[in-house]
Amino acid sequence: MDKAMAVRTYWVSWGTLLVLTIIMLLLEKSGFPRMAAVLFLVAAMLIKATVIGGWFMHLRYERVALVAAIVGSVLALAAILFFLIVPDALNTAKFVAP
């Protein structure tokens, strides 16, 4: 890959991340239903994570086993943190007066 193509790739990926971030910020101010907004935000975050991992961390040039190990460990860590935080959040919500 020549230098001009590499620079263009970085600019396109940066622009993609910027556009997704702006859409996510505007979505918060819009009148979308809560569930639709959450689903869109999760999908946008997955796209952003893929772009960052693929282009900025250069995972698109690695073997599938390494990518699977990285993605699997990130998902496992996210699940562990989720299941550690949610019970505490639910317990705290019981004590908050409406």
Rosetta constraint file for C-alpha pairs under 8 A:
AtomPair CA 1 CA 5 HARMONIC 6.39 0.50
AtomPair CA 1 CA 6 HARMONIC 6.68 0.50
AtomPair CA 2 CA 6 HARMONIC 6.40 0.50
AtomPair CA 3 CA 7 HARMONIC 6.18 0.50
AtomPair CA 4 CA 8 HARMONIC 6.09 0.50
AtomPair CA 5 CA 9 HARMONIC 6.07 0.50
AtomPair CA 6 CA 10 HARMONIC 6.39 0.50
AtomPair CA 7 CA 11 HARMONIC 6.31 0.50
AtomPair CA 8 CA 12 HARMONIC 6.10 0.50
AtomPair CA 9 CA 13 HARMONIC 6.13 0.50
AtomPair CA 10 CA 14 HARMONIC 5.99 0.50
AtomPair CA 10 CA 55 HARMONIC 7.37 0.50
AtomPair CA 10 CA 56 HARMONIC 7.83 0.50
AtomPair CA 11 CA 15 HARMONIC 5.98 0.50
AtomPair CA 12 CA 16 HARMONIC 6.12 0.50
AtomPair CA 13 CA 17 HARMONIC 6.25 0.50
AtomPair CA 13 CA 51 HARMONIC 6.62 0.50
AtomPair CA 13 CA 55 HARMONIC 7.34 0.50
AtomPair CA 14 CA 18 HARMONIC 6.14 0.50
AtomPair CA 15 CA 19 HARMONIC 6.08 0.50
AtomPair CA 16 CA 20 HARMONIC 6.16 0.50
AtomPair CA 17 CA 21 HARMONIC 6.10 0.50
AtomPair CA 17 CA 48 HARMONIC 6.11 0.50
AtomPair CA 17 CA 51 HARMONIC 7.75 0.50
AtomPair CA 18 CA 22 HARMONIC 6.20 0.50
AtomPair CA 19 CA 23 HARMONIC 6.15 0.50
AtomPair CA 20 CA 24 HARMONIC 6.09 0.50
AtomPair CA 20 CA 44 HARMONIC 6.58 0.50
AtomPair CA 20 CA 48 HARMONIC 7.61 0.50
AtomPair CA 21 CA 25 HARMONIC 6.22 0.50
AtomPair CA 22 CA 26 HARMONIC 6.15 0.50
AtomPair CA 23 CA 27 HARMONIC 5.97 0.50
AtomPair CA 24 CA 28 HARMONIC 6.65 0.50
AtomPair CA 24 CA 41 HARMONIC 6.45 0.50
AtomPair CA 24 CA 44 HARMONIC 7.69 0.50
AtomPair CA 25 CA 29 HARMONIC 7.15 0.50
AtomPair CA 26 CA 30 HARMONIC 6.40 0.50
AtomPair CA 27 CA 31 HARMONIC 7.84 0.50
AtomPair CA 27 CA 32 HARMONIC 7.20 0.50
AtomPair CA 27 CA 37 HARMONIC 6.93 0.50
AtomPair CA 28 CA 37 HARMONIC 7.76 0.50
AtomPair CA 32 CA 36 HARMONIC 6.68 0.50
AtomPair CA 32 CA 37 HARMONIC 6.01 0.50
AtomPair CA 33 CA 37 HARMONIC 6.20 0.50
AtomPair CA 34 CA 38 HARMONIC 6.16 0.50
AtomPair CA 35 CA 39 HARMONIC 6.17 0.50
AtomPair CA 36 CA 40 HARMONIC 6.14 0.50
AtomPair CA 37 CA 41 HARMONIC 6.05 0.50
AtomPair CA 38 CA 42 HARMONIC 6.14 0.50
AtomPair CA 39 CA 43 HARMONIC 6.19 0.50
AtomPair CA 40 CA 44 HARMONIC 6.03 0.50
AtomPair CA 41 CA 45 HARMONIC 6.10 0.50
AtomPair CA 42 CA 46 HARMONIC 6.26 0.50
AtomPair CA 43 CA 47 HARMONIC 6.30 0.50
AtomPair CA 44 CA 48 HARMONIC 6.12 0.50
AtomPair CA 45 CA 49 HARMONIC 6.03 0.50
AtomPair CA 46 CA 50 HARMONIC 6.14 0.50
AtomPair CA 47 CA 51 HARMONIC 6.22 0.50
AtomPair CA 48 CA 52 HARMONIC 6.12 0.50
AtomPair CA 49 CA 53 HARMONIC 5.92 0.50
AtomPair CA 50 CA 54 HARMONIC 5.75 0.50
AtomPair CA 51 CA 55 HARMONIC 5.81 0.50
AtomPair CA 51 CA 56 HARMONIC 7.46 0.50
AtomPair CA 52 CA 56 HARMONIC 5.10 0.50
AtomPair CA 52 CA 57 HARMONIC 6.40 0.50
AtomPair CA 53 CA 57 HARMONIC 4.86 0.50
AtomPair CA 53 CA 58 HARMONIC 6.58 0.50
AtomPair CA 53 CA 59 HARMONIC 5.83 0.50
AtomPair CA 53 CA 60 HARMONIC 7.85 0.50
AtomPair CA 54 CA 58 HARMONIC 5.24 0.50
AtomPair CA 54 CA 59 HARMONIC 4.70 0.50
AtomPair CA 54 CA 60 HARMONIC 4.84 0.50
AtomPair CA 55 CA 59 HARMONIC 6.89 0.50
AtomPair CA 55 CA 60 HARMONIC 6.88 0.50
AtomPair CA 58 CA 62 HARMONIC 7.35 0.50
AtomPair CA 59 CA 67 HARMONIC 6.46 0.50
AtomPair CA 62 CA 66 HARMONIC 6.67 0.50
AtomPair CA 62 CA 67 HARMONIC 6.79 0.50
AtomPair CA 63 CA 67 HARMONIC 6.55 0.50
AtomPair CA 64 CA 68 HARMONIC 6.00 0.50
AtomPair CA 65 CA 69 HARMONIC 6.11 0.50
AtomPair CA 66 CA 70 HARMONIC 6.25 0.50
AtomPair CA 67 CA 71 HARMONIC 6.03 0.50
AtomPair CA 68 CA 72 HARMONIC 5.70 0.50
AtomPair CA 69 CA 73 HARMONIC 6.01 0.50
AtomPair CA 70 CA 74 HARMONIC 6.21 0.50
AtomPair CA 71 CA 75 HARMONIC 6.17 0.50
AtomPair CA 72 CA 76 HARMONIC 6.04 0.50
AtomPair CA 73 CA 77 HARMONIC 6.06 0.50
AtomPair CA 74 CA 78 HARMONIC 6.13 0.50
AtomPair CA 75 CA 79 HARMONIC 6.15 0.50
AtomPair CA 76 CA 80 HARMONIC 6.19 0.50
AtomPair CA 77 CA 81 HARMONIC 6.13 0.50
AtomPair CA 78 CA 82 HARMONIC 5.98 0.50
AtomPair CA 79 CA 83 HARMONIC 6.17 0.50
AtomPair CA 80 CA 84 HARMONIC 6.16 0.50
AtomPair CA 81 CA 85 HARMONIC 6.01 0.50
AtomPair CA 82 CA 86 HARMONIC 5.90 0.50
AtomPair CA 83 CA 87 HARMONIC 6.94 0.50
AtomPair CA 84 CA 88 HARMONIC 7.28 0.50
AtomPair CA 85 CA 89 HARMONIC 6.22 0.50
AtomPair CA 86 CA 90 HARMONIC 6.08 0.50
AtomPair CA 87 CA 91 HARMONIC 6.06 0.50
AtomPair CA 88 CA 92 HARMONIC 6.08 0.50
AtomPair CA 89 CA 93 HARMONIC 6.11 0.50
AtomPair CA 90 CA 94 HARMONIC 6.62 0.50
AtomPair CA 91 CA 95 HARMONIC 7.27 0.50
AtomPair CA 92 CA 96 HARMONIC 6.76 0.50
